Amino acid sequence: MLICKSGRTIIKNKNGVDTIYIRLNLIDNTASGKDKYHTKDIDTGFKDSRRNRIKANSMVESEINRFAPVGRETPFHEYCLKWLEEKKKRDKISIITYEGYQYRLSHIVDYFSEHPVMLGDVTIDHIDAFYTYLLKKPKDKKRPAQRDEVGLSNRTMKDIAVLVRSILSDALQNGHVSDEKAFRDAIRLKVPKKDEALEDSMKDDLYLDEETIPAFLEAIRGHRLEAAFYISLFFGLRREELVGLQWSAIRHGELHIFHTVSRVKTTVSKNSTKTPASQRSYPIPQTIMEMLNGIQEKQECNRKLMGDSYYQSDYIFTWEDGRPYSPDYITKSFKKLVRDNENLDSNLHFHNLRTSCVSLLIHQNEDVKSTQKWVGHKDAQTTLQYYAKMNKRDKERVMEKMEAVLTLKNE
């Protein structure tokens, strides 16, 4: 177990700059029962100055407390919360990543608050019971359309399991356990899954094909987000890419994707995309250029009407007062649209527009590499595995082609 006896601030030269570090004096008794003494230097990120020394000194106590003894006397769910806060400080993770961790951690904390177990007593049985609970947990009691849906998706289960393993591994590494074998068994536990065949077959139908596109276009006609939905389908844009579109991204008749707006709890704007491959550009067809011109004219009119009250920004999709749309507003509006329209599958989500774009291109005999570049995937495997879908009508068309070929050969 690592225990910190004391700590102080020191000055070290980092890349030619005097930088303040916190030096902790640690005792490690995890190896062979013998105490080993060593130091750990933590970079505060502060340049040396009188004001920054005061800030750094105020951080020493919290760093010492990170190594306060924990174990059997610490409830597992409390340790999980402490683990996240330490990770935030240590790894300096972004606010979006942090809030993503918070969401997944909430499942762990909620369950183990109601089924308390001390950190040192965690076994494979506790973790197995937790995973089993998640597979049977009602999805959303407040939303009628999802009351009958049970269990988290395989993807969410996997994400939560990665978090559980990280937390248990951290506790094991720092000697906060009473039974190492029990912890290792819990870490190695295989995550149970839903019936993948059933789940995949349900997902296969969730996209717009040539027969349902007309109904979709009719449904969005006149909607305040008509242009947003149309552009997302046409280019296969992710939500954060759509909301992040700016007028400065339109240059020489091309639309450039380089700026995104993300949100879990906090909205974060940044001049970067999900992956380097996601930075791409498109030629703009006349139909979409006319839509954009119409949006720009309305914004100019609103800017004149509202004067100083108008929110000045470079974003394309905004409210009348110039404030940019929230990413959540886009997805919730899309969900309401499909639920209110009897000609559309009510299970469709906004991200299915991206799926639909890929599937339409593939079914129009566009080659995989071009499709991959169009939607900004890192590799073609992702394009085929997760986005090139086949619904019942597609399967029937394939059946008819196979039947025609084989019947011809038999004759």
Disulfide bonds with the S-S distance in Angstrom:
none
